[in-house]
């Protein structure tokens, strides 16, 4: 994203102001709650283990002190847990009916 040595130049310049607090940073709260929880839920729906995603989600939940899966964007939270494969494929291709 920054090009060769760009990140080092930025952080060394003193202009880098982002302070990462793992308790409330978007990498923990957004990326895991939305991204990893969805991947884990799709894996569960498909019957495919997702041990790395589940492990990272568990670690992030422990750091945040909350169940990020329960708060996450999952097939359950989207009210799609009982969707069949053909129904889900159609939904992905066509979208929700108007």
C-alpha positions as CSV (number, residue, x, y, z in Angstrom):
1,X,0.0,0.0,0.0
2,X,2.8,2.4,0.8
3,X,5.4,1.2,-1.8
4,X,9.0,0.2,-1.0
5,X,10.1,1.6,2.3
6,X,7.1,4.0,2.3
7,X,5.7,2.8,5.6
8,X,9.1,3.1,7.3
9,X,9.5,6.7,6.1
10,X,6.0,7.6,7.3
11,X,6.5,6.1,10.7
12,X,10.0,7.4,11.1
13,X,8.9,10.9,10.1
14,X,6.8,11.4,13.2
15,X,3.7,12.1,11.1
16,X,2.2,8.7,12.0
17,X,-0.5,9.4,14.5
18,X,-2.5,6.2,14.7
19,X,-2.4,4.6,18.1
20,X,-3.6,1.0,18.0
21,X,-5.6,0.0,21.1
22,X,-6.6,-3.6,20.6
23,X,-9.6,-3.2,22.8
24,X,-11.4,-0.9,20.4
25,X,-9.4,-0.8,17.1
26,X,-11.2,-1.5,13.9
27,X,-8.8,-4.4,13.2
28,X,-10.3,-6.2,16.2
29,X,-13.9,-5.0,16.3
30,X,-14.8,-4.6,12.6
31,X,-12.6,-7.0,10.7
32,X,-13.1,-9.9,13.1
33,X,-16.7,-9.2,14.0
34,X,-17.8,-8.8,10.4
35,X,-15.2,-10.7,8.3
36,X,-14.1,-13.7,10.4
37,X,-17.5,-14.3,12.0
38,X,-19.0,-14.5,8.5
39,X,-16.4,-16.9,7.3
40,X,-16.8,-19.1,10.4
41,X,-20.6,-19.1,9.9
42,X,-20.4,-20.1,6.2
43,X,-18.0,-22.8,7.1
44,X,-20.4,-24.2,9.7
45,X,-23.2,-23.9,7.2
46,X,-21.2,-25.8,4.6
47,X,-19.9,-28.4,7.0
48,X,-16.3,-27.2,6.4
49,X,-14.0,-26.7,9.4
50,X,-12.4,-23.2,9.7
51,X,-10.0,-23.8,12.5
52,X,-7.7,-20.8,11.8
53,X,-10.6,-18.3,11.3
54,X,-12.3,-19.8,14.4
55,X,-9.1,-19.5,16.4
56,X,-8.4,-15.9,15.4
57,X,-12.0,-15.0,16.2
58,X,-11.7,-16.6,19.6
59,X,-8.5,-14.7,20.3
60,X,-10.0,-11.5,19.2
61,X,-13.1,-12.1,21.3
62,X,-10.9,-12.8,24.3
63,X,-8.9,-9.5,23.7
64,X,-12.1,-7.5,23.2
65,X,-13.8,-9.2,26.2
66,X,-16.9,-10.0,24.2
67,X,-18.3,-12.7,21.9
68,X,-17.6,-11.2,18.4
69,X,-19.3,-14.2,16.7
70,X,-22.5,-13.5,18.6
71,X,-22.3,-9.8,17.6
72,X,-21.0,-10.5,14.1
73,X,-22.3,-10.6,10.6
74,X,-23.2,-14.3,10.3
75,X,-25.7,-16.3,8.4
76,X,-27.8,-16.4,11.6
77,X,-27.7,-12.6,12.0
78,X,-28.7,-12.3,8.3
79,X,-31.5,-14.7,8.9
80,X,-30.1,-17.2,6.4
81,X,-29.0,-20.2,8.5
82,X,-31.5,-22.6,6.9
83,X,-30.9,-21.5,3.4
84,X,-30.2,-24.3,0.9
85,X,-27.2,-24.2,-1.4
86,X,-29.3,-23.5,-4.5
87,X,-31.2,-20.8,-2.6
88,X,-28.0,-19.2,-1.4
89,X,-26.4,-19.4,-4.9
90,X,-29.5,-17.7,-6.3
91,X,-29.4,-15.0,-3.6
92,X,-25.7,-14.3,-4.4
93,X,-26.4,-14.0,-8.1
94,X,-29.8,-12.3,-8.1
95,X,-29.9,-10.5,-4.7
96,X,-32.9,-10.2,-2.4
97,X,-36.3,-9.9,-4.2
98,X,-37.7,-6.3,-4.2
